[in-house]
Amino acid sequence: MSRGSVESVPSYWRRHGYPLASESSFSMLAIRSILEERPYPIRAAVILWQNLVAHVPSDSTVVEALKKLDFVLVMDTTWNETAKYADVVLPTKFFFETDNATVCQVSKTHIGQLALSRKAVDPPEDVDAKSVAEIVYELVKRLFPEKAARAEMLLNPEEVWREQCKLLEVDYRRLSEQGVISAFNEAVYEPLGEAGVLPTETGEIELINLKALEKFGEYLGKPHNLNPLPSWIPPRWLEGGELGEDEFVPVDYQHPLIAINTWTRDTPEVVELLRLGGEDGVFISRKRASRLGLKDGDLAVLVANGKELTVRVRVSDLVGDDVVCGVHGLNPGAHEGGAVKFDGMPKSGLNTNFLSDFQIVDGYGSAALYDFRVKLRRWRA
């Protein structure tokens, strides 16, 4: 690192035990950096389309980090838990309120298709929402006026798409008319590369990655994430032995109705459909429900890490005896009765981010999702 340069957060953690595969996914380590002021004190954050409070294990830890910052800017389509802790909230347009194109990724990944979608509707007249490009341009114009002329390209994405199509030798007019076209007539598969060898240390098929062996050879034969050979790593929830009579491993799952949960989960119509389908609570196996004296539709309480969550029990033959599971993003957790108001969300679903502690996967930097125990107890008024 040259003198006077600033080391990035992922680069710092790579040198301190977390060999990240990508520098674009490090939210857990970003939270840790804020709290521990490593590699330097962080005073501000710009959060785009990321509801950290609802999606990072231990939402209380995320809130602590956000409160420590001097300034937080949130850009998102709807109000959410994270927006509560922002100094400024800038509403962005939904994907159906602006033109979008996926052109640049095709040349990188050879997925075979390019797509260009046109906006279906404009934002409501009383909503001052803008595209991210428009917001960034306005920020540049105010903060760095000398760079405003260069940033004007953000207001003309179509010119960028035209140039990208030229590089790919694709007819932009045809793409605009059809919406989706194939970029390649034949599959692009060149495992040997230009040099005619595999992109490995030896140029041949390796039963063990030699670079990983050189870097992490000390972990061979150990149940560790950095072991160059595949190995089984006991989950944290097994550290306490077998599950107790009232203990479960919490698991949530994506539901097609609220997979884009930043804007559909607080919708009365969607919640009613979930209720009619019996998915407005948590599922446990019939055998475990019988042992605990719980019937379908009963209210119960999930307890973990000093936190409690009221849930509605759904008895099922489709889940294992060790797990309690529910729809992801269904319950606002600790924010249910706070300043973050969700009028259209059920108050009896699962929220693993609220119940869990702040745990980072050793060596990798990712979140240890669902790797903890909860107790399920009968609800008492």
C-alpha positions as CSV (number, residue, x, y, z in Angstrom):
1,M,0.0,0.0,0.0
2,S,1.6,3.3,-1.1
3,R,2.1,6.2,1.3
4,G,-1.0,8.3,1.6
5,S,-3.3,5.7,0.0
6,V,-6.4,4.5,1.8
7,E,-6.9,0.7,2.3
8,S,-10.3,-0.6,1.5
9,V,-12.3,-2.4,4.2
10,P,-12.3,-5.8,2.3
11,S,-8.6,-5.5,1.6
12,Y,-7.9,-4.9,5.3
13,W,-9.9,-7.9,6.4
14,R,-8.3,-10.1,3.8
15,R,-5.0,-9.5,5.7
16,H,-6.7,-10.2,9.0
17,G,-8.2,-13.7,8.6
18,Y,-11.0,-13.3,6.0
19,P,-9.8,-14.2,2.4
20,L,-12.8,-12.8,0.7
21,A,-13.6,-14.2,-2.8
22,S,-15.3,-10.9,-3.8
23,E,-14.9,-7.3,-2.7
24,S,-18.6,-6.6,-3.4
25,S,-20.0,-8.7,-0.5
26,F,-18.7,-7.8,2.9
27,S,-21.6,-6.3,4.8
28,M,-20.8,-8.3,8.0
29,L,-17.2,-7.0,8.0
30,A,-18.4,-3.5,7.2
31,I,-20.5,-3.5,10.4
32,R,-17.5,-4.9,12.3
33,S,-15.3,-2.2,10.9
34,I,-17.6,0.6,12.0
35,L,-17.8,-0.8,15.5
36,E,-14.1,-1.6,15.9
37,E,-12.9,1.4,13.9
38,R,-10.7,-0.9,11.8
39,P,-8.9,-0.2,9.5
40,Y,-9.8,3.4,10.4
41,P,-12.8,5.2,12.0
42,I,-15.8,5.3,9.6
43,R,-18.0,8.3,10.0
44,A,-20.6,8.0,7.1
45,A,-22.4,5.4,5.0
46,V,-24.3,5.5,1.8
47,I,-26.7,2.5,1.7
48,L,-28.3,1.6,-1.6
49,W,-31.1,-1.0,-1.8
50,Q,-29.8,-2.8,1.3
51,N,-32.0,-3.2,4.3
52,L,-29.1,-4.1,6.6
53,V,-31.1,-4.0,9.8
54,A,-33.5,-6.6,8.5
55,H,-31.0,-8.8,6.7
56,V,-27.9,-9.0,8.8
57,P,-27.9,-11.4,11.8
58,S,-28.3,-9.5,15.1
59,D,-30.2,-6.4,14.0
60,S,-29.3,-4.8,17.3
61,T,-25.6,-4.9,16.4
62,V,-26.4,-3.3,13.0
63,V,-28.4,-0.6,14.7
64,E,-25.5,0.0,17.1
65,A,-23.2,0.5,14.1
66,L,-25.6,2.9,12.3
67,K,-26.0,5.0,15.4
68,K,-22.2,5.3,15.7
69,L,-22.0,7.0,12.3
70,D,-22.2,10.8,12.0
71,F,-24.2,10.6,8.7
72,V,-26.2,7.9,7.0
73,L,-27.8,8.3,3.5
74,V,-30.3,5.6,2.5
75,M,-31.5,5.3,-1.1
76,D,-34.3,2.8,-1.5
77,T,-37.8,2.3,-3.0
78,T,-39.7,2.1,0.2
79,W,-39.5,2.8,3.9
80,N,-37.8,0.1,5.9
81,E,-36.0,-0.7,9.2
82,T,-32.7,0.7,8.0
83,A,-34.3,4.0,6.8
84,K,-35.3,4.7,10.4
85,Y,-31.6,5.3,11.3
86,A,-30.8,7.5,8.2
87,D,-30.2,11.2,8.3
88,V,-31.4,11.5,4.7
89,V,-33.6,9.2,2.7
90,L,-33.8,9.6,-1.0
91,P,-36.5,7.6,-2.8
92,T,-35.5,5.7,-5.9
93,K,-37.6,4.5,-8.7
94,F,-38.8,0.9,-8.9
95,F,-37.5,-1.2,-11.8
96,F,-40.7,-0.8,-13.6
97,E,-40.5,3.0,-13.4
98,T,-37.3,3.4,-15.4
99,D,-35.6,1.9,-18.4
100,N,-33.1,-0.9,-17.7
101,A,-30.6,-2.9,-19.7
102,T,-28.3,-5.8,-19.0
103,V,-25.7,-5.4,-21.6
104,C,-22.2,-5.2,-20.0
105,Q,-22.5,-8.5,-18.1
106,V,-23.0,-10.6,-21.2
107,S,-19.5,-9.9,-22.5
108,K,-18.1,-10.9,-19.1
109,T,-20.1,-14.1,-18.3
110,H,-21.2,-15.3,-21.8
111,I,-24.7,-15.9,-20.6
112,G,-25.9,-15.6,-24.1
113,Q,-28.6,-13.0,-23.9
114,L,-29.0,-9.2,-23.7
115,A,-32.1,-7.6,-22.4
116,L,-33.5,-4.1,-22.5
117,S,-36.7,-3.2,-20.7
118,R,-38.7,0.0,-20.9
119,K,-40.5,1.5,-18.0
120,A,-44.1,0.6,-17.6
121,V,-45.4,3.5,-15.5
122,D,-44.1,6.7,-13.9
123,P,-43.9,7.2,-10.2
124,P,-47.1,8.7,-8.6
125,E,-47.3,12.5,-9.1
126,D,-46.9,13.2,-5.4
127,V,-43.7,11.0,-5.1
128,D,-40.4,12.7,-5.9
129,A,-38.6,9.5,-6.8
130,K,-35.6,9.5,-9.1
131,S,-33.4,6.8,-10.7
132,V,-30.1,6.1,-9.0
133,A,-28.2,7.6,-11.9
134,E,-30.2,10.9,-11.5
135,I,-29.5,10.9,-7.7
136,V,-25.8,10.3,-8.2
137,Y,-25.6,13.1,-10.8
138,E,-27.3,15.6,-8.5
139,L,-24.9,14.7,-5.7
140,V,-21.9,15.1,-7.9
141,K,-23.1,18.4,-9.2
142,R,-23.5,19.7,-5.6
143,L,-20.4,18.1,-4.0
144,F,-18.0,18.1,-6.9
145,P,-19.2,20.8,-9.4
146,E,-15.9,20.5,-11.3
147,K,-16.9,17.0,-12.3
148,A,-20.5,17.6,-13.1
149,A,-19.9,17.8,-16.9
150,R,-18.3,14.3,-16.9
151,A,-21.1,13.0,-14.7
152,E,-23.8,14.0,-17.3
153,M,-23.3,10.6,-18.9
154,L,-25.3,9.2,-16.0
155,L,-28.3,11.0,-17.4
156,N,-27.9,9.3,-20.8
157,P,-27.6,5.6,-20.1
158,E,-28.9,4.8,-23.6
159,E,-25.7,6.2,-25.2
160,V,-23.7,3.8,-23.0
161,W,-25.9,0.9,-24.0
162,R,-25.4,1.8,-27.7
163,E,-21.6,1.8,-27.3
164,Q,-21.7,-1.5,-25.4
165,C,-23.7,-3.1,-28.2
166,K,-21.2,-1.8,-30.8
167,L,-18.4,-3.6,-28.9
168,L,-20.5,-6.8,-28.8
169,E,-21.4,-6.3,-32.5
170,V,-25.1,-6.3,-31.6
171,D,-27.8,-4.3,-33.4
172,Y,-29.0,-1.9,-30.7
173,R,-32.2,-1.0,-32.7
174,R,-33.1,-4.7,-32.9
175,L,-32.4,-5.1,-29.1
176,S,-34.6,-2.1,-28.4
177,E,-37.5,-3.5,-30.5
178,Q,-37.3,-7.1,-29.3
179,G,-36.4,-6.5,-25.7
180,V,-34.3,-9.7,-25.6
181,I,-31.8,-11.1,-28.1
182,S,-29.1,-13.8,-28.1
183,A,-25.6,-12.4,-28.0
184,F,-23.9,-15.7,-29.1
185,N,-25.0,-18.3,-31.6
186,E,-22.9,-21.0,-30.0
187,A,-22.0,-21.7,-26.4
188,V,-18.7,-20.1,-25.4
189,Y,-16.7,-22.7,-23.5
190,E,-13.0,-22.4,-23.6
191,P,-11.6,-24.1,-20.4
192,L,-8.1,-24.2,-21.8
193,G,-7.9,-20.5,-22.5
194,E,-5.6,-18.8,-25.0
195,A,-2.5,-20.7,-23.8
196,G,-4.1,-24.1,-24.3
197,V,-3.9,-25.0,-20.6
198,L,-6.2,-24.9,-17.7
199,P,-6.1,-21.8,-15.5
200,T,-4.5,-23.7,-12.6
201,E,-1.1,-23.5,-11.0
202,T,0.1,-26.6,-13.0
203,G,-2.1,-26.0,-16.1
204,E,-3.6,-29.4,-15.5
205,I,-6.6,-30.8,-13.5
206,E,-5.7,-30.5,-9.8
207,L,-7.3,-32.8,-7.2
208,I,-6.3,-30.1,-4.7
209,N,-5.9,-26.4,-5.5
210,L,-2.2,-25.8,-5.1
211,K,-2.6,-22.1,-4.4
212,A,-5.0,-22.8,-1.6
213,L,-2.7,-25.5,-0.3
214,E,0.2,-23.1,-0.3
215,K,-1.8,-20.5,1.5
216,F,-3.8,-22.6,3.9
217,G,-1.9,-25.9,4.1
218,E,-1.8,-25.6,7.9
219,Y,-5.6,-26.4,8.0
220,L,-5.3,-29.8,6.2
221,G,-6.9,-32.5,8.3
222,K,-8.8,-29.9,10.4
223,P,-12.6,-29.2,10.3
224,H,-12.1,-25.6,9.2
225,N,-13.5,-23.4,6.4
226,L,-10.0,-22.7,5.1
227,N,-9.1,-26.4,4.7
228,P,-8.0,-26.8,1.0
229,L,-9.8,-30.1,0.9
230,P,-13.6,-30.4,1.4
231,S,-14.3,-31.1,5.0
232,W,-17.4,-31.4,7.2
233,I,-17.5,-28.5,9.8
234,P,-19.8,-29.1,12.8
235,P,-22.4,-26.3,13.0
236,R,-22.3,-24.0,16.1
237,W,-25.7,-25.2,17.2
238,L,-24.3,-28.7,17.8
239,E,-21.7,-27.4,20.3
240,G,-24.2,-27.7,23.1
241,G,-25.0,-31.4,22.4
242,E,-28.4,-32.7,21.2
243,L,-31.3,-30.4,21.0
244,G,-33.5,-30.1,24.1
245,E,-37.2,-31.0,24.1
246,D,-38.2,-27.4,23.3
247,E,-35.2,-26.5,21.2
248,F,-35.1,-26.0,17.4
249,V,-32.8,-24.7,14.7
250,P,-34.5,-21.7,13.0
251,V,-34.6,-21.6,9.2
252,D,-36.4,-19.1,7.0
253,Y,-37.2,-19.5,3.3
254,Q,-38.0,-17.3,0.3
255,H,-41.6,-17.0,-0.7
256,P,-42.5,-16.1,-4.3
257,L,-45.0,-13.5,-3.1
258,I,-42.5,-11.5,-1.1
259,A,-39.1,-12.5,-2.5
260,I,-38.6,-8.8,-3.4
261,N,-39.4,-8.1,0.2
262,T,-38.3,-4.5,0.3
263,W,-41.6,-3.4,-1.1
264,T,-44.1,-6.3,-1.2
265,R,-43.9,-7.6,2.4
266,D,-45.8,-4.7,3.9
267,T,-48.8,-5.3,1.6
268,P,-52.2,-6.3,3.1
269,E,-53.2,-8.2,0.0
270,V,-50.1,-10.4,0.1
271,V,-50.4,-11.0,3.8
272,E,-54.0,-12.1,3.4
273,L,-52.9,-14.6,0.7
274,L,-50.2,-15.9,3.1
275,R,-52.8,-16.3,5.9
276,L,-55.2,-18.2,3.6
277,G,-52.3,-20.5,2.6
278,G,-51.4,-21.1,6.2
279,E,-47.9,-19.5,5.8
280,D,-48.3,-16.6,8.2
281,G,-46.5,-18.3,11.0
282,V,-43.8,-20.9,11.6
283,F,-43.8,-24.6,10.7
284,I,-42.8,-27.4,13.0
285,S,-43.2,-31.2,12.5
286,R,-46.3,-32.9,13.7
287,K,-44.2,-35.1,16.1
288,R,-42.6,-32.1,17.8
289,A,-45.9,-30.2,18.0
290,S,-47.5,-33.2,19.7
291,R,-44.7,-33.4,22.3
292,L,-45.1,-29.7,23.1
293,G,-48.8,-29.9,23.2
294,L,-49.2,-27.4,20.4
295,K,-52.0,-27.4,17.7
296,D,-52.1,-25.8,14.3
297,G,-52.9,-22.1,14.7
298,D,-51.7,-21.9,18.4
299,L,-49.6,-18.9,19.5
300,A,-46.2,-19.6,20.8
301,V,-43.0,-17.7,21.7
302,L,-39.5,-18.2,20.2
303,V,-36.7,-17.3,22.6
304,A,-33.0,-16.9,21.7
305,N,-30.1,-14.7,22.8
306,G,-32.3,-12.9,25.3
307,K,-34.9,-12.0,22.7
308,E,-38.5,-13.1,22.3
309,L,-40.7,-13.3,19.2
310,T,-44.4,-14.2,19.2
311,V,-45.3,-16.7,16.4
312,R,-48.3,-18.6,15.1
313,V,-47.6,-22.4,15.0
314,R,-48.3,-24.3,11.8
315,V,-48.1,-28.1,12.1
316,S,-46.6,-29.8,9.0
317,D,-45.5,-33.1,7.7
318,L,-43.0,-31.4,5.3
319,V,-40.4,-30.2,7.8
320,G,-37.8,-32.1,9.8
321,D,-38.1,-32.6,13.5
322,D,-35.1,-30.4,14.3
323,V,-36.2,-27.2,12.6
324,V,-38.7,-24.4,13.0
325,C,-39.1,-22.6,9.7
326,G,-41.0,-19.7,8.2
327,V,-41.2,-17.1,5.4
328,H,-38.2,-14.8,5.2
329,G,-38.9,-11.1,5.9
330,L,-42.4,-11.6,7.2
331,N,-42.0,-10.3,10.7
332,P,-40.5,-6.8,11.5
333,G,-39.1,-8.1,14.8
334,A,-38.0,-5.5,17.3
335,H,-39.3,-2.7,15.1
336,E,-42.9,-4.0,15.2
337,G,-44.0,-1.4,17.8
338,G,-41.4,1.2,17.2
339,A,-41.0,4.1,14.9
340,V,-40.9,1.8,11.9
341,K,-44.5,1.2,11.1
342,F,-45.6,-1.8,9.1
343,D,-49.4,-1.8,9.0
344,G,-49.7,-4.6,6.4
345,M,-47.3,-7.2,7.9
346,P,-48.2,-10.1,10.1
347,K,-46.8,-10.0,13.6
348,S,-46.5,-13.7,14.1
349,G,-43.8,-14.8,11.6
350,L,-40.2,-15.8,11.9
351,N,-37.3,-13.2,12.0
352,T,-34.0,-15.0,12.3
353,N,-32.0,-11.7,12.0
354,F,-33.8,-10.4,15.1
355,L,-33.2,-13.6,17.2
356,S,-29.6,-14.4,16.2
357,D,-26.4,-13.1,17.5
358,F,-23.7,-11.4,15.4
359,Q,-21.6,-14.2,14.1
360,I,-19.2,-14.2,11.1
361,V,-18.2,-17.4,9.4
362,D,-14.6,-18.1,10.4
363,G,-12.2,-17.2,7.6
364,Y,-14.9,-16.3,5.0
365,G,-16.4,-13.1,6.3
366,S,-20.0,-14.1,5.5
367,A,-22.9,-14.4,7.9
368,A,-23.5,-17.6,9.9
369,L,-27.2,-17.8,9.0
370,Y,-29.5,-20.1,11.0
371,D,-26.6,-21.5,13.0
372,F,-28.1,-21.1,16.5
373,R,-30.8,-22.6,18.7
374,V,-34.2,-21.2,19.7
375,K,-36.6,-22.4,22.3
376,L,-40.3,-22.7,21.5
377,R,-42.7,-22.1,24.3
378,R,-46.4,-21.9,24.6
379,W,-47.7,-18.4,24.5
380,R,-49.3,-17.0,27.7
381,A,-51.4,-13.8,27.8
